[in-house]
Amino acid sequence: MLPGEGVSATGWTGFTPCRSPGYFARLVSGADHPAIPTLTFMPTTAISSLTLAPVSATKRPDSLRHLPVHARTAYEQFQAGGDPAALGPVVLAILTDFSPRRSAVPLGDLPGDTQLIADLGFDSLAITEVVFTAEDLFGISITNEEIVRVRTLADLLGFIQVKVADRHMA
Amino acid sequence: MPPLPVITGLGFITSIGHDRATVGRSLRELAHGFERVEFFGNPDLPVKVAGTIKGFEFPTTNWRDWRWPEQFTVDRELLRGLAPHGVYALCALQQALAEAGLEPAELSDGTTGLFCASAGSPFMLGSFLGQMHETRGERGNPMGLVSSIAGTLNFSLAAHYRITGAVCGFVSACASSSHALGYAMDEIRLGRQQRMLVVGAEDMTAESIMAFSSLRALSNNPDPATASRPFDRRRDGFVGTGGAVAVIVEDAALARRRGAHILAELIGWGQAGDGHSVTASHPEGAGLREAMRRTLADASLNATDIGYVNAHATSTVAGDRSESLALHAIFTRQGAKPRVSSTKALTGHGLSLAGVMEAAFCALAIDEGFIPGAAHLEEPDPVCAGLDLPRTTLAEAPGIVLNNSSGFGGSNVCHLLRRPA
C-alpha cells in the first residue's frame, strides 16, 4: 500500500483511542504492523458538502514532483473540480515526504491522534515545511500561531480542510 | 607535561578519493582527480576542468534529488538542513571517527569540540533567495537559511553529533580550515578541550567555483592532465574543487590512554596578515613569510629542521610567485632546502577546505612515510630556482612537515606536524 492509500474518505473524525506506551515506536519500526487495523475515516460533512474551486495561486513546480502518483492524481482531481476527497491523500503524501523517519506503516493507517512530534519524530521546522507546501498547493495561508496548534495527524488534515473551505467561502 | 594535540583520525571526500587508502594511492602515484566539466550548461565558458567529487550527485537544490555512494549513511532528518558540502562533511566525519575508534555517543560529554570551515553554499543560498524574490518575501524554505549560510557545517554537525564542547565556524576564505585546525590545536593546548573535530568542506558547484572566474583566477587550460600545475612557468590559474576532510585532534595523553593510533603530532602553528590587498597576495609573500617564521618560533624550530613543505601554491601566476619568494626568505637564505610540493596539482584548490585537506595529506604522508611529488611540473618558474621540487613522490619519511595556506585579504596560516615520538 502506498502512503495515503489507507484514507478512504475525506475526514479524520473517526479516531481510535490512544495506545499503550511504546506503541508508536513499535508501529514505526513495524513490530506491531500485522496487528494494526485499517482505519476508516468518516466523511466530514461540513467539508464534503462543498464544491471547492480550483486553486489559482502560483505553484512551484517542485511541490508535487516527488509525491507518489496517487497523490499527484488526487491533486489533479482537486485542481480540476475542487474535489475535497482529494485533500487527504495529498496531505498525507506531503507528510510522508517530509517525515524524518521512514515509517513501516503508511501514515494513512495510523490513528488520527498520532502526534507529529512525539510519535513521528517531526520537529517544528519540518511541520512548517509541510504547512508551506500545503499553502502553495492549496492556495491557503496559515499563520505562525495556527501552525503551533497543529499537533496530530487529524489536526493537520482537518485544519487544511477548514482553511481550504474558508478560502472557498471567501 | 602540557597537552599535545595529535591526529588520530582522518576522513576524505576528495577529488582524488573517498577513503584513506585511495587518497594515499593517488598521492603516491600522482593520480589527479580532474575531469572535463561544463558549468552552467554553457559550452562557451573558458573554464573546462574541475576536481570532481565522484559518486555524489546534486542536480538540484532539492535534497530528494541528491545521491551519494552507498557505503555512506546520511540520515533523512539531517539531510533537510544540509548543503551539498554538508553531505560530503558527514561522510568524511564518519570515516574519521571510525579510524579514531570513536562512537558518536562519546562526543557529547563536553570534552569534545567542533571547528568547521566552509564558505557556505552559494548554490543553496541562490535558490533560497530566488524563492524569496519570486514570492516577494512571502515564502522561504524553512531550512533555507541553515543549509546555505557560512556556518551551515557547524550548525548541522554540532546538532547531529550532540556536541556540547566548543563549536565554531571559521571564515577566512582559502585559509579557513587552517584557522580551524590552528585554533583547535589551541583548544587542546590550553586544556579547554580534550578532543576537537575539525572539518573543512566546500560545494563542488558552478556557483562556488565559477565565482572565481570573475576574478580571472581560474585556469582556462582544457587539459585535465596539465590544468593545475603549481610552480610551472606555464601555469594560468587554479582548478576548483570541493569535497570535505575531517580530522580528529586529541590530547596525546587521552589518545594513548584509549590506545588510539597517532598519525602525527601537531607541534606548532602561526598566522600573519599581508596588510596588502583584498584579493592578491603580497608580491613578495610578506605575510606568508611572517606566518612561517611565527610557526617555526611556536615550535622552537629552525628552518633547517623542516623536511617537507606542503605549499599553498594554487597554480596562479601571482600566488605561486609570492609563495616561492616567501619560501626563499625562510629557507633558502638560511641554507635550508626542504622538499616542496603542492598537492593542489592533484586535487585542485578546495578553497575553505584546502588547509585541513592538506594537513590531512601531511599526516598521511608522515604516517605512511612518503613525500608527495610536485605533480604536473615540467618547466619550473625561474623564481623557484633553488627550491627542491621533487617531480615524483618520494618513498622517504618527510620528517617535520610545514603546511601553508593563504586566503583573501592576505590571511596566511601555517601548521607544523611530525611523526609521534
Contacts between the chains, C-beta under 8 A, distances in Angstrom:
chain1	res1	chain2	res2	distance
A	60	B	131	7.6
A	62	B	60	7.9
A	62	B	62	5.9
A	65	B	62	7.9
A	66	B	62	7.3
A	66	B	64	4.6
A	97	B	64	7.5
A	98	B	80	7.7
A	99	B	76	7.9
A	100	B	75	8.0
A	100	B	76	6.0
A	100	B	77	3.6
A	100	B	80	7.8
A	101	B	76	7.0
A	101	B	77	6.9
A	102	B	76	7.1
A	121	B	77	7.1
A	125	B	80	7.9
A	125	B	81	8.0
A	125	B	142	4.7
A	125	B	143	6.2
A	126	B	80	7.0
A	128	B	142	4.5
A	129	B	80	7.4
A	129	B	141	7.2
A	129	B	142	5.3
A	129	B	143	7.0
A	132	B	139	6.5
A	132	B	141	7.7
A	132	B	142	6.8
A	135	B	139	7.8
A	136	B	139	7.1
